[in-house]
Amino acid sequence: MKLTVNGQSHEVAAGTLAALLVELDFQGGWLATALNGDVVPAGERDRCSLAEGDRIEILSPMKGG
Protein backbone atom coordinates (compact mmCIF):
# COMPACT_ATOMS: atom_id res chain seq x y z
CA MET A 1 0.00 0.00 0.00
CA LYS A 2 1.12 3.56 -0.64
CA LEU A 3 1.63 5.83 2.38
CA THR A 4 3.25 9.19 3.02
CA VAL A 5 5.82 8.92 5.80
CA ASN A 6 7.51 12.11 6.99
CA GLY A 7 6.52 13.79 3.72
CA GLN A 8 7.87 11.05 1.43
CA SER A 9 5.90 8.43 -0.48
CA HIS A 10 6.52 4.80 0.51
CA GLU A 11 5.15 1.52 -0.83
CA VAL A 12 4.84 -0.79 2.18
CA ALA A 13 3.34 -4.12 3.22
CA ALA A 14 2.71 -3.16 6.86
CA GLY A 15 -0.90 -3.21 8.05
CA THR A 16 -0.36 -1.50 11.41
CA LEU A 17 1.68 1.41 12.63
CA ALA A 18 3.83 -0.93 14.76
CA ALA A 19 4.59 -3.10 11.72
CA LEU A 20 5.42 0.01 9.68
CA LEU A 21 8.02 1.10 12.24
CA VAL A 22 9.67 -2.33 11.97
CA GLU A 23 9.47 -2.36 8.15
CA LEU A 24 11.08 1.10 7.88
CA ASP A 25 13.66 0.25 10.59
CA PHE A 26 12.58 2.83 13.16
CA GLN A 27 13.60 1.59 16.60
CA GLY A 28 13.63 2.82 20.16
CA GLY A 29 11.22 3.82 22.86
CA TRP A 30 11.64 7.52 22.25
CA LEU A 31 9.65 7.72 19.03
CA ALA A 32 6.59 9.91 18.63
CA THR A 33 4.06 8.96 15.97
CA ALA A 34 1.06 10.58 14.33
CA LEU A 35 -1.45 9.20 11.84
CA ASN A 36 -3.26 11.74 9.66
CA GLY A 37 -2.44 14.47 12.17
CA ASP A 38 -3.53 12.59 15.29
CA VAL A 39 -0.94 11.47 17.86
CA VAL A 40 -0.76 7.69 18.30
CA PRO A 41 0.61 6.64 21.72
CA ALA A 42 3.21 3.85 21.74
CA GLY A 43 0.81 1.42 23.42
CA GLU A 44 -1.73 1.78 20.61
CA ARG A 45 0.57 1.34 17.61
CA ASP A 46 -0.01 -2.41 17.28
CA ARG A 47 -3.79 -1.79 17.12
CA CYS A 48 -3.52 1.21 14.78
CA SER A 49 -4.51 -0.01 11.31
CA LEU A 50 -3.16 1.71 8.21
CA ALA A 51 -5.03 2.42 4.97
CA GLU A 52 -4.01 3.45 1.47
CA GLY A 53 -3.06 7.14 1.38
CA ASP A 54 -2.53 7.59 5.13
CA ARG A 55 -0.06 10.26 6.27
CA ILE A 56 2.32 9.19 9.04
CA GLU A 57 4.80 11.32 10.95
CA ILE A 58 7.58 9.62 12.92
CA LEU A 59 9.75 11.78 15.14
CA SER A 60 12.78 10.81 17.17
CA PRO A 61 15.00 12.96 19.41
CA MET A 62 18.36 14.11 18.12
CA LYS A 63 21.48 15.16 19.96
CA GLY A 64 22.78 18.63 19.43
CA GLY A 65 21.73 22.14 20.09
HTML snippet that shows the backbone in 3Dmol.js (N, CA, C, O; Angstrom):
<script src="https://3Dmol.org/build/3Dmol-min.js"></script>
<div id="view" style="width:600px;height:400px;position:relative"></div>
<script>
const pdb = `
ATOM      1  N   MET A   1       0.845  -1.170   0.000  1.00  0.00           N
ATOM      2  CA  MET A   1       0.000   0.000   0.000  1.00  0.00           C
ATOM      3  C   MET A   1       0.892   1.236   0.000  1.00  0.00           C
ATOM      4  O   MET A   1       2.029   1.203   0.470  1.00  0.00           O
ATOM      5  N   LYS A   2       0.357   2.313  -0.531  1.00  0.00           N
ATOM      6  CA  LYS A   2       1.117   3.558  -0.640  1.00  0.00           C
ATOM      7  C   LYS A   2       0.758   4.489   0.511  1.00  0.00           C
ATOM      8  O   LYS A   2      -0.410   4.814   0.723  1.00  0.00           O
ATOM      9  N   LEU A   3       1.785   4.916   1.253  1.00  0.00           N
ATOM     10  CA  LEU A   3       1.628   5.828   2.384  1.00  0.00           C
ATOM     11  C   LEU A   3       2.593   6.996   2.231  1.00  0.00           C
ATOM     12  O   LEU A   3       3.570   6.913   1.487  1.00  0.00           O
ATOM     13  N   THR A   4       2.315   8.073   2.931  1.00  0.00           N
ATOM     14  CA  THR A   4       3.252   9.185   3.017  1.00  0.00           C
ATOM     15  C   THR A   4       3.825   9.180   4.425  1.00  0.00           C
ATOM     16  O   THR A   4       3.101   9.349   5.406  1.00  0.00           O
ATOM     17  N   VAL A   5       5.131   8.983   4.512  1.00  0.00           N
ATOM     18  CA  VAL A   5       5.816   8.922   5.805  1.00  0.00           C
ATOM     19  C   VAL A   5       6.823  10.064   5.861  1.00  0.00           C
ATOM     20  O   VAL A   5       7.741  10.139   5.044  1.00  0.00           O
ATOM     21  N   ASN A   6       6.642  10.946   6.829  1.00  0.00           N
ATOM     22  CA  ASN A   6       7.511  12.114   6.985  1.00  0.00           C
ATOM     23  C   ASN A   6       7.659  12.879   5.670  1.00  0.00           C
ATOM     24  O   ASN A   6       8.745  13.342   5.321  1.00  0.00           O
ATOM     25  N   GLY A   7       6.539  13.002   4.949  1.00  0.00           N
ATOM     26  CA  GLY A   7       6.524  13.789   3.724  1.00  0.00           C
ATOM     27  C   GLY A   7       6.987  13.065   2.472  1.00  0.00           C
ATOM     28  O   GLY A   7       6.985  13.653   1.391  1.00  0.00           O
ATOM     29  N   GLN A   8       7.384  11.800   2.588  1.00  0.00           N
ATOM     30  CA  GLN A   8       7.866  11.049   1.428  1.00  0.00           C
ATOM     31  C   GLN A   8       6.978   9.842   1.172  1.00  0.00           C
ATOM     32  O   GLN A   8       6.522   9.183   2.106  1.00  0.00           O
ATOM     33  N   SER A   9       6.740   9.563  -0.093  1.00  0.00           N
ATOM     34  CA  SER A   9       5.905   8.433  -0.480  1.00  0.00           C
ATOM     35  C   SER A   9       6.655   7.118  -0.282  1.00  0.00           C
ATOM     36  O   SER A   9       7.831   7.000  -0.625  1.00  0.00           O
ATOM     37  N   HIS A  10       5.951   6.129   0.280  1.00  0.00           N
ATOM     38  CA  HIS A  10       6.520   4.796   0.510  1.00  0.00           C
ATOM     39  C   HIS A  10       5.497   3.746   0.099  1.00  0.00           C
ATOM     40  O   HIS A  10       4.303   3.897   0.359  1.00  0.00           O
ATOM     41  N   GLU A  11       5.965   2.692  -0.539  1.00  0.00           N
ATOM     42  CA  GLU A  11       5.147   1.520  -0.835  1.00  0.00           C
ATOM     43  C   GLU A  11       5.507   0.479   0.214  1.00  0.00           C
ATOM     44  O   GLU A  11       6.649   0.022   0.262  1.00  0.00           O
ATOM     45  N   VAL A  12       4.549   0.098   1.057  1.00  0.00           N
ATOM     46  CA  VAL A  12       4.839  -0.792   2.185  1.00  0.00           C
ATOM     47  C   VAL A  12       3.837  -1.939   2.252  1.00  0.00           C
ATOM     48  O   VAL A  12       2.762  -1.886   1.653  1.00  0.00           O
ATOM     49  N   ALA A  13       4.216  -2.975   2.995  1.00  0.00           N
ATOM     50  CA  ALA A  13       3.345  -4.123   3.218  1.00  0.00           C
ATOM     51  C   ALA A  13       2.678  -4.062   4.592  1.00  0.00           C
ATOM     52  O   ALA A  13       1.703  -4.774   4.836  1.00  0.00           O
ATOM     53  N   ALA A  14       3.186  -3.229   5.480  1.00  0.00           N
ATOM     54  CA  ALA A  14       2.711  -3.160   6.864  1.00  0.00           C
ATOM     55  C   ALA A  14       1.227  -2.817   6.931  1.00  0.00           C
ATOM     56  O   ALA A  14       0.736  -1.977   6.177  1.00  0.00           O
ATOM     57  N   GLY A  15       0.517  -3.481   7.850  1.00  0.00           N
ATOM     58  CA  GLY A  15      -0.900  -3.212   8.050  1.00  0.00           C
ATOM     59  C   GLY A  15      -1.200  -2.407   9.293  1.00  0.00           C
ATOM     60  O   GLY A  15      -2.307  -1.896   9.463  1.00  0.00           O
ATOM     61  N   THR A  16      -0.189  -2.291  10.181  1.00  0.00           N
ATOM     62  CA  THR A  16      -0.359  -1.504  11.414  1.00  0.00           C
ATOM     63  C   THR A  16       0.799  -0.530  11.544  1.00  0.00           C
ATOM     64  O   THR A  16       1.824  -0.665  10.877  1.00  0.00           O
ATOM     65  N   LEU A  17       0.618   0.442  12.403  1.00  0.00           N
ATOM     66  CA  LEU A  17       1.680   1.410  12.632  1.00  0.00           C
ATOM     67  C   LEU A  17       2.910   0.735  13.245  1.00  0.00           C
ATOM     68  O   LEU A  17       4.041   1.070  12.894  1.00  0.00           O
ATOM     69  N   ALA A  18       2.690  -0.212  14.158  1.00  0.00           N
ATOM     70  CA  ALA A  18       3.826  -0.929  14.761  1.00  0.00           C
ATOM     71  C   ALA A  18       4.609  -1.687  13.696  1.00  0.00           C
ATOM     72  O   ALA A  18       5.840  -1.662  13.702  1.00  0.00           O
ATOM     73  N   ALA A  19       3.920  -2.355  12.790  1.00  0.00           N
ATOM     74  CA  ALA A  19       4.587  -3.098  11.719  1.00  0.00           C
ATOM     75  C   ALA A  19       5.325  -2.154  10.773  1.00  0.00           C
ATOM     76  O   ALA A  19       6.392  -2.494  10.263  1.00  0.00           O
ATOM     77  N   LEU A  20       4.761  -0.977  10.540  1.00  0.00           N
ATOM     78  CA  LEU A  20       5.420   0.009   9.681  1.00  0.00           C
ATOM     79  C   LEU A  20       6.751   0.449  10.277  1.00  0.00           C
ATOM     80  O   LEU A  20       7.746   0.565   9.561  1.00  0.00           O
ATOM     81  N   LEU A  21       6.773   0.694  11.590  1.00  0.00           N
ATOM     82  CA  LEU A  21       8.021   1.101  12.242  1.00  0.00           C
ATOM     83  C   LEU A  21       9.097   0.040  12.065  1.00  0.00           C
ATOM     84  O   LEU A  21      10.261   0.369  11.837  1.00  0.00           O
ATOM     85  N   VAL A  22       8.720  -1.228  12.168  1.00  0.00           N
ATOM     86  CA  VAL A  22       9.674  -2.328  11.969  1.00  0.00           C
ATOM     87  C   VAL A  22      10.123  -2.362  10.509  1.00  0.00           C
ATOM     88  O   VAL A  22      11.317  -2.457  10.224  1.00  0.00           O
ATOM     89  N   GLU A  23       9.162  -2.283   9.585  1.00  0.00           N
ATOM     90  CA  GLU A  23       9.475  -2.359   8.150  1.00  0.00           C
ATOM     91  C   GLU A  23      10.415  -1.243   7.720  1.00  0.00           C
ATOM     92  O   GLU A  23      11.305  -1.471   6.901  1.00  0.00           O
ATOM     93  N   LEU A  24      10.234  -0.043   8.256  1.00  0.00           N
ATOM     94  CA  LEU A  24      11.076   1.100   7.885  1.00  0.00           C
ATOM     95  C   LEU A  24      12.288   1.263   8.792  1.00  0.00           C
ATOM     96  O   LEU A  24      13.032   2.237   8.675  1.00  0.00           O
ATOM     97  N   ASP A  25      12.486   0.303   9.702  1.00  0.00           N
ATOM     98  CA  ASP A  25      13.655   0.250  10.587  1.00  0.00           C
ATOM     99  C   ASP A  25      13.742   1.431  11.555  1.00  0.00           C
ATOM    100  O   ASP A  25      14.828   1.946  11.820  1.00  0.00           O
ATOM    101  N   PHE A  26      12.598   1.851  12.077  1.00  0.00           N
ATOM    102  CA  PHE A  26      12.576   2.830  13.163  1.00  0.00           C
ATOM    103  C   PHE A  26      12.556   2.044  14.458  1.00  0.00           C
ATOM    104  O   PHE A  26      11.697   1.184  14.650  1.00  0.00           O
ATOM    105  N   GLN A  27      13.502   2.333  15.355  1.00  0.00           N
ATOM    106  CA  GLN A  27      13.604   1.592  16.602  1.00  0.00           C
ATOM    107  C   GLN A  27      13.760   2.548  17.771  1.00  0.00           C
ATOM    108  O   GLN A  27      14.160   3.700  17.608  1.00  0.00           O
ATOM    109  N   GLY A  28      13.437   2.045  18.943  1.00  0.00           N
ATOM    110  CA  GLY A  28      13.635   2.825  20.158  1.00  0.00           C
ATOM    111  C   GLY A  28      12.331   3.248  20.799  1.00  0.00           C
ATOM    112  O   GLY A  28      11.304   3.397  20.137  1.00  0.00           O
ATOM    113  N   GLY A  29      12.399   3.436  22.092  1.00  0.00           N
ATOM    114  CA  GLY A  29      11.224   3.817  22.856  1.00  0.00           C
ATOM    115  C   GLY A  29      10.950   5.304  22.854  1.00  0.00           C
ATOM    116  O   GLY A  29       9.967   5.754  23.444  1.00  0.00           O
ATOM    117  N   TRP A  30      11.791   6.066  22.209  1.00  0.00           N
ATOM    118  CA  TRP A  30      11.645   7.521  22.253  1.00  0.00           C
ATOM    119  C   TRP A  30      11.013   8.079  20.987  1.00  0.00           C
ATOM    120  O   TRP A  30      11.176   9.262  20.686  1.00  0.00           O
ATOM    121  N   LEU A  31      10.302   7.255  20.250  1.00  0.00           N
ATOM    122  CA  LEU A  31       9.655   7.720  19.028  1.00  0.00           C
ATOM    123  C   LEU A  31       8.294   8.332  19.339  1.00  0.00           C
ATOM    124  O   LEU A  31       7.590   7.884  20.243  1.00  0.00           O
ATOM    125  N   ALA A  32       7.941   9.348  18.586  1.00  0.00           N
ATOM    126  CA  ALA A  32       6.594   9.911  18.631  1.00  0.00           C
ATOM    127  C   ALA A  32       5.973   9.668  17.260  1.00  0.00           C
ATOM    128  O   ALA A  32       6.634   9.839  16.236  1.00  0.00           O
ATOM    129  N   THR A  33       4.707   9.270  17.242  1.00  0.00           N
ATOM    130  CA  THR A  33       4.059   8.961  15.969  1.00  0.00           C
ATOM    131  C   THR A  33       2.714   9.666  15.862  1.00  0.00           C
ATOM    132  O   THR A  33       2.030   9.908  16.857  1.00  0.00           O
ATOM    133  N   ALA A  34       2.358   9.987  14.615  1.00  0.00           N
ATOM    134  CA  ALA A  34       1.055  10.577  14.330  1.00  0.00           C
ATOM    135  C   ALA A  34       0.523   9.963  13.042  1.00  0.00           C
ATOM    136  O   ALA A  34       1.276   9.701  12.105  1.00  0.00           O
ATOM    137  N   LEU A  35      -0.771   9.742  13.012  1.00  0.00           N
ATOM    138  CA  LEU A  35      -1.452   9.201  11.841  1.00  0.00           C
ATOM    139  C   LEU A  35      -2.500  10.213  11.404  1.00  0.00           C
ATOM    140  O   LEU A  35      -3.436  10.513  12.145  1.00  0.00           O
ATOM    141  N   ASN A  36      -2.333  10.734  10.198  1.00  0.00           N
ATOM    142  CA  ASN A  36      -3.259  11.736   9.657  1.00  0.00           C
ATOM    143  C   ASN A  36      -3.483  12.902  10.619  1.00  0.00           C
ATOM    144  O   ASN A  36      -4.596  13.409  10.757  1.00  0.00           O
ATOM    145  N   GLY A  37      -2.398  13.316  11.282  1.00  0.00           N
ATOM    146  CA  GLY A  37      -2.442  14.474  12.165  1.00  0.00           C
ATOM    147  C   GLY A  37      -2.811  14.192  13.604  1.00  0.00           C
ATOM    148  O   GLY A  37      -2.781  15.101  14.434  1.00  0.00           O
ATOM    149  N   ASP A  38      -3.160  12.948  13.926  1.00  0.00           N
ATOM    150  CA  ASP A  38      -3.527  12.586  15.292  1.00  0.00           C
ATOM    151  C   ASP A  38      -2.412  11.773  15.943  1.00  0.00           C
ATOM    152  O   ASP A  38      -1.936  10.793  15.370  1.00  0.00           O
ATOM    153  N   VAL A  39      -2.001  12.178  17.134  1.00  0.00           N
ATOM    154  CA  VAL A  39      -0.943  11.471  17.859  1.00  0.00           C
ATOM    155  C   VAL A  39      -1.409  10.054  18.177  1.00  0.00           C
ATOM    156  O   VAL A  39      -2.546   9.833  18.593  1.00  0.00           O
ATOM    157  N   VAL A  40      -0.488   9.086  17.969  1.00  0.00           N
ATOM    158  CA  VAL A  40      -0.764   7.689  18.303  1.00  0.00           C
ATOM    159  C   VAL A  40       0.211   7.281  19.405  1.00  0.00           C
ATOM    160  O   VAL A  40       1.408   7.158  19.142  1.00  0.00           O
ATOM    161  N   PRO A  41      -0.269   7.066  20.635  1.00  0.00           N
ATOM    162  CA  PRO A  41       0.612   6.644  21.725  1.00  0.00           C
ATOM    163  C   PRO A  41       1.262   5.292  21.425  1.00  0.00           C
ATOM    164  O   PRO A  41       0.703   4.465  20.704  1.00  0.00           O
ATOM    165  N   ALA A  42       2.442   5.085  21.988  1.00  0.00           N
ATOM    166  CA  ALA A  42       3.209   3.851  21.743  1.00  0.00           C
ATOM    167  C   ALA A  42       2.387   2.598  22.017  1.00  0.00           C
ATOM    168  O   ALA A  42       2.488   1.630  21.263  1.00  0.00           O
ATOM    169  N   GLY A  43       1.594   2.586  23.052  1.00  0.00           N
ATOM    170  CA  GLY A  43       0.808   1.416  23.420  1.00  0.00           C
ATOM    171  C   GLY A  43      -0.322   1.087  22.460  1.00  0.00           C
ATOM    172  O   GLY A  43      -0.910   0.008  22.540  1.00  0.00           O
ATOM    173  N   GLU A  44      -0.631   2.001  21.556  1.00  0.00           N
ATOM    174  CA  GLU A  44      -1.731   1.781  20.610  1.00  0.00           C
ATOM    175  C   GLU A  44      -1.254   1.472  19.195  1.00  0.00           C
ATOM    176  O   GLU A  44      -2.072   1.199  18.316  1.00  0.00           O
ATOM    177  N   ARG A  45       0.044   1.510  18.964  1.00  0.00           N
ATOM    178  CA  ARG A  45       0.571   1.340  17.606  1.00  0.00           C
ATOM    179  C   ARG A  45       0.269  -0.020  17.009  1.00  0.00           C
ATOM    180  O   ARG A  45       0.048  -0.120  15.802  1.00  0.00           O
ATOM    181  N   ASP A  46       0.254  -1.073  17.820  1.00  0.00           N
ATOM    182  CA  ASP A  46      -0.012  -2.406  17.279  1.00  0.00           C
ATOM    183  C   ASP A  46      -1.486  -2.596  16.921  1.00  0.00           C
ATOM    184  O   ASP A  46      -1.824  -3.521  16.182  1.00  0.00           O
ATOM    185  N   ARG A  47      -2.365  -1.737  17.434  1.00  0.00           N
ATOM    186  CA  ARG A  47      -3.794  -1.791  17.116  1.00  0.00           C
ATOM    187  C   ARG A  47      -4.204  -0.720  16.110  1.00  0.00           C
ATOM    188  O   ARG A  47      -5.371  -0.634  15.728  1.00  0.00           O
ATOM    189  N   CYS A  48      -3.250   0.089  15.688  1.00  0.00           N
ATOM    190  CA  CYS A  48      -3.522   1.209  14.784  1.00  0.00           C
ATOM    191  C   CYS A  48      -3.378   0.742  13.333  1.00  0.00           C
ATOM    192  O   CYS A  48      -2.269   0.634  12.811  1.00  0.00           O
ATOM    193  N   SER A  49      -4.520   0.469  12.693  1.00  0.00           N
ATOM    194  CA  SER A  49      -4.511  -0.010  11.308  1.00  0.00           C
ATOM    195  C   SER A  49      -4.195   1.120  10.334  1.00  0.00           C
ATOM    196  O   SER A  49      -4.557   2.277  10.552  1.00  0.00           O
ATOM    197  N   LEU A  50      -3.513   0.754   9.261  1.00  0.00           N
ATOM    198  CA  LEU A  50      -3.161   1.707   8.215  1.00  0.00           C
ATOM    199  C   LEU A  50      -4.016   1.461   6.983  1.00  0.00           C
ATOM    200  O   LEU A  50      -4.457   0.338   6.737  1.00  0.00           O
ATOM    201  N   ALA A  51      -4.249   2.519   6.208  1.00  0.00           N
ATOM    202  CA  ALA A  51      -5.026   2.425   4.974  1.00  0.00           C
ATOM    203  C   ALA A  51      -4.304   3.189   3.868  1.00  0.00           C
ATOM    204  O   ALA A  51      -3.525   4.107   4.126  1.00  0.00           O
ATOM    205  N   GLU A  52      -4.579   2.792   2.651  1.00  0.00           N
ATOM    206  CA  GLU A  52      -4.012   3.447   1.468  1.00  0.00           C
ATOM    207  C   GLU A  52      -4.153   4.963   1.589  1.00  0.00           C
ATOM    208  O   GLU A  52      -5.237   5.474   1.873  1.00  0.00           O
ATOM    209  N   GLY A  53      -3.042   5.680   1.371  1.00  0.00           N
ATOM    210  CA  GLY A  53      -3.063   7.139   1.376  1.00  0.00           C
ATOM    211  C   GLY A  53      -2.870   7.794   2.727  1.00  0.00           C
ATOM    212  O   GLY A  53      -2.833   9.022   2.811  1.00  0.00           O
ATOM    213  N   ASP A  54      -2.744   7.004   3.799  1.00  0.00           N
ATOM    214  CA  ASP A  54      -2.526   7.593   5.128  1.00  0.00           C
ATOM    215  C   ASP A  54      -1.242   8.414   5.165  1.00  0.00           C
ATOM    216  O   ASP A  54      -0.289   8.139   4.436  1.00  0.00           O
ATOM    217  N   ARG A  55      -1.236   9.426   6.026  1.00  0.00           N
ATOM    218  CA  ARG A  55      -0.064  10.261   6.268  1.00  0.00           C
ATOM    219  C   ARG A  55       0.461   9.962   7.671  1.00  0.00           C
ATOM    220  O   ARG A  55      -0.268  10.107   8.652  1.00  0.00           O
ATOM    221  N   ILE A  56       1.708   9.549   7.765  1.00  0.00           N
ATOM    222  CA  ILE A  56       2.317   9.188   9.044  1.00  0.00           C
ATOM    223  C   ILE A  56       3.522  10.092   9.291  1.00  0.00           C
ATOM    224  O   ILE A  56       4.336  10.336   8.400  1.00  0.00           O
ATOM    225  N   GLU A  57       3.607  10.574  10.511  1.00  0.00           N
ATOM    226  CA  GLU A  57       4.797  11.323  10.946  1.00  0.00           C
ATOM    227  C   GLU A  57       5.466  10.509  12.043  1.00  0.00           C
ATOM    228  O   GLU A  57       4.812  10.046  12.977  1.00  0.00           O
ATOM    229  N   ILE A  58       6.781  10.341  11.916  1.00  0.00           N
ATOM    230  CA  ILE A  58       7.579   9.615  12.917  1.00  0.00           C
ATOM    231  C   ILE A  58       8.706  10.540  13.341  1.00  0.00           C
ATOM    232  O   ILE A  58       9.528  10.951  12.522  1.00  0.00           O
ATOM    233  N   LEU A  59       8.738  10.862  14.619  1.00  0.00           N
ATOM    234  CA  LEU A  59       9.747  11.778  15.141  1.00  0.00           C
ATOM    235  C   LEU A  59      10.596  11.069  16.180  1.00  0.00           C
ATOM    236  O   LEU A  59      10.093  10.284  16.983  1.00  0.00           O
ATOM    237  N   SER A  60      11.884  11.354  16.155  1.00  0.00           N
ATOM    238  CA  SER A  60      12.781  10.813  17.174  1.00  0.00           C
ATOM    239  C   SER A  60      13.708  11.928  17.627  1.00  0.00           C
ATOM    240  O   SER A  60      14.052  12.807  16.837  1.00  0.00           O
ATOM    241  N   PRO A  61      14.119  11.901  18.902  1.00  0.00           N
ATOM    242  CA  PRO A  61      14.999  12.958  19.408  1.00  0.00           C
ATOM    243  C   PRO A  61      16.372  12.879  18.766  1.00  0.00           C
ATOM    244  O   PRO A  61      16.827  11.811  18.356  1.00  0.00           O
ATOM    245  N   MET A  62      17.022  14.031  18.688  1.00  0.00           N
ATOM    246  CA  MET A  62      18.362  14.111  18.117  1.00  0.00           C
ATOM    247  C   MET A  62      19.262  14.843  19.107  1.00  0.00           C
ATOM    248  O   MET A  62      18.824  15.744  19.823  1.00  0.00           O
ATOM    249  N   LYS A  63      20.514  14.439  19.132  1.00  0.00           N
ATOM    250  CA  LYS A  63      21.481  15.159  19.955  1.00  0.00           C
ATOM    251  C   LYS A  63      21.891  16.436  19.246  1.00  0.00           C
ATOM    252  O   LYS A  63      21.826  16.537  18.021  1.00  0.00           O
ATOM    253  N   GLY A  64      22.303  17.384  20.021  1.00  0.00           N
ATOM    254  CA  GLY A  64      22.783  18.627  19.426  1.00  0.00           C
ATOM    255  C   GLY A  64      22.051  19.825  20.010  1.00  0.00           C
ATOM    256  O   GLY A  64      21.210  19.680  20.898  1.00  0.00           O
ATOM    257  N   GLY A  65      22.367  20.975  19.519  1.00  0.00           N
ATOM    258  CA  GLY A  65      21.728  22.139  20.086  1.00  0.00           C
ATOM    259  C   GLY A  65      21.546  23.236  19.194  1.00  0.00           C
ATOM    260  O   GLY A  65      21.009  24.271  19.589  1.00  0.00           O
TER     261      GLY A  65
END
`;
const viewer = $3Dmol.createViewer("view");
viewer.addModel(pdb, "pdb");
viewer.setStyle({}, {cartoon: {color: "spectrum"}});
viewer.zoomTo();
viewer.render();
</script>
